Structure formats: structure tokens, C-alpha cells
Amino acid sequence: MFFFFRSLTEKFFFLNAYVPQMMDRNYSG
């Protein structure tokens, strides 16, 4: 359960760091 939670938080932080860049690239481009 802890491993699942950790992987979930890692995915969340990865998306939280990656998605705004993708959105910014789409709107600026």
C-alpha cells in the first residue's frame, strides 16, 4: 500500500511539473 501511494504521488508530482509546460507551449505556440 505504501509503495502504491508513493508511486501515485510520484506520478502526481510528475504531471504537476510536466502538464503546465505542455499547456504553456500549446498556448504560446
N, CA, C and O atoms as CSV, one atom per row, in Angstrom:
chain,resi,resn,atom,element,x,y,z
A,1,MET,N,N,0.829,-1.198,0.000
A,1,MET,CA,C,0.000,0.000,0.000
A,1,MET,C,C,0.873,1.262,0.000
A,1,MET,O,O,0.590,2.224,-0.714
A,2,PHE,N,N,1.909,1.241,0.790
A,2,PHE,CA,C,2.805,2.395,0.837
A,2,PHE,C,C,3.494,2.604,-0.510
A,2,PHE,O,O,3.663,3.735,-0.965
A,3,PHE,N,N,3.888,1.498,-1.139
A,3,PHE,CA,C,4.549,1.594,-2.442
A,3,PHE,C,C,3.585,2.165,-3.481
A,3,PHE,O,O,3.971,2.991,-4.308
A,4,PHE,N,N,2.334,1.722,-3.432
A,4,PHE,CA,C,1.320,2.226,-4.359
A,4,PHE,C,C,1.105,3.727,-4.147
A,4,PHE,O,O,1.006,4.494,-5.105
A,5,PHE,N,N,1.033,4.128,-2.883
A,5,PHE,CA,C,0.831,5.540,-2.564
A,5,PHE,C,C,2.019,6.373,-3.031
A,5,PHE,O,O,1.848,7.482,-3.536
A,6,ARG,N,N,3.223,5.832,-2.858
A,6,ARG,CA,C,4.416,6.560,-3.268
A,6,ARG,C,C,4.464,6.716,-4.781
A,6,ARG,O,O,4.801,7.785,-5.289
A,7,SER,N,N,4.128,5.651,-5.498
A,7,SER,CA,C,4.133,5.728,-6.963
A,7,SER,C,C,3.063,6.703,-7.438
A,7,SER,O,O,3.257,7.411,-8.426
A,8,LEU,N,N,1.935,6.740,-6.735
A,8,LEU,CA,C,0.855,7.652,-7.100
A,8,LEU,C,C,1.285,9.102,-6.887
A,8,LEU,O,O,1.013,9.957,-7.729
A,9,THR,N,N,1.948,9.380,-5.778
A,9,THR,CA,C,2.408,10.743,-5.519
A,9,THR,C,C,3.498,11.136,-6.510
A,9,THR,O,O,3.559,12.289,-6.935
A,10,GLU,N,N,4.364,10.183,-6.883
A,10,GLU,CA,C,5.395,10.480,-7.876
A,10,GLU,C,C,4.756,10.824,-9.214
A,10,GLU,O,O,5.186,11.754,-9.896
A,11,LYS,N,N,3.718,10.060,-9.590
A,11,LYS,CA,C,3.005,10.368,-10.834
A,11,LYS,C,C,2.367,11.749,-10.752
A,11,LYS,O,O,2.416,12.515,-11.714
A,12,PHE,N,N,1.766,12.070,-9.603
A,12,PHE,CA,C,1.102,13.357,-9.433
A,12,PHE,C,C,2.100,14.509,-9.559
A,12,PHE,O,O,1.826,15.492,-10.246
A,13,PHE,N,N,3.252,14.394,-8.901
A,13,PHE,CA,C,4.239,15.462,-8.968
A,13,PHE,C,C,4.829,15.572,-10.365
A,13,PHE,O,O,5.139,16.670,-10.827
A,14,PHE,N,N,4.987,14.424,-11.045
A,14,PHE,CA,C,5.497,14.446,-12.416
A,14,PHE,C,C,4.522,15.181,-13.330
A,14,PHE,O,O,4.925,16.024,-14.132
A,15,LEU,N,N,3.238,14.857,-13.202
A,15,LEU,CA,C,2.222,15.531,-14.017
A,15,LEU,C,C,2.136,17.008,-13.652
A,15,LEU,O,O,1.988,17.863,-14.524
A,16,ASN,N,N,2.230,17.299,-12.361
A,16,ASN,CA,C,2.136,18.676,-11.897
A,16,ASN,C,C,3.290,19.519,-12.435
A,16,ASN,O,O,3.150,20.730,-12.605
A,17,ALA,N,N,4.434,18.880,-12.704
A,17,ALA,CA,C,5.577,19.593,-13.261
A,17,ALA,C,C,5.534,19.611,-14.786
A,17,ALA,O,O,6.032,20.550,-15.407
A,18,TYR,N,N,4.945,18.584,-15.391
A,18,TYR,CA,C,5.003,18.433,-16.844
A,18,TYR,C,C,3.838,19.112,-17.557
A,18,TYR,O,O,4.027,19.749,-18.593
A,19,VAL,N,N,2.634,18.977,-17.003
A,19,VAL,CA,C,1.433,19.485,-17.679
A,19,VAL,C,C,1.464,21.005,-17.908
A,19,VAL,O,O,1.159,21.435,-19.021
A,20,PRO,N,N,1.815,21.838,-16.917
A,20,PRO,CA,C,1.851,23.285,-17.160
A,20,PRO,C,C,2.796,23.674,-18.295
A,20,PRO,O,O,2.501,24.611,-19.037
A,21,GLN,N,N,3.924,22.982,-18.449
A,21,GLN,CA,C,4.842,23.267,-19.545
A,21,GLN,C,C,4.173,22.958,-20.881
A,21,GLN,O,O,4.303,23.725,-21.835
A,22,MET,N,N,3.459,21.838,-20.950
A,22,MET,CA,C,2.777,21.444,-22.169
A,22,MET,C,C,1.666,22.447,-22.503
A,22,MET,O,O,1.497,22.834,-23.659
A,23,MET,N,N,0.918,22.860,-21.486
A,23,MET,CA,C,-0.150,23.834,-21.694
A,23,MET,C,C,0.443,25.168,-22.148
A,23,MET,O,O,-0.079,25.801,-23.066
A,24,ASP,N,N,1.523,25.591,-21.511
A,24,ASP,CA,C,2.163,26.850,-21.851
A,24,ASP,C,C,2.688,26.810,-23.280
A,24,ASP,O,O,2.590,27.799,-24.007
A,25,ARG,N,N,3.242,25.675,-23.683
A,25,ARG,CA,C,3.765,25.513,-25.035
A,25,ARG,C,C,2.622,25.577,-26.051
A,25,ARG,O,O,2.770,26.160,-27.125
A,26,ASN,N,N,1.487,24.976,-25.704
A,26,ASN,CA,C,0.340,24.987,-26.615
A,26,ASN,C,C,-0.226,26.400,-26.769
A,26,ASN,O,O,-0.553,26.817,-27.881
A,27,TYR,N,N,-0.341,27.128,-25.679
A,27,TYR,CA,C,-0.938,28.456,-25.745
A,27,TYR,C,C,0.015,29.474,-26.382
A,27,TYR,O,O,-0.422,30.371,-27.102
A,28,SER,N,N,1.304,29.333,-26.119
A,28,SER,CA,C,2.267,30.276,-26.686
A,28,SER,C,C,2.492,29.994,-28.173
A,28,SER,O,O,2.723,30.915,-28.956
A,29,GLY,N,N,2.422,28.712,-28.558
A,29,GLY,CA,C,2.651,28.321,-29.942
A,29,GLY,C,C,1.423,28.552,-30.780
A,29,GLY,O,O,1.434,28.277,-31.980
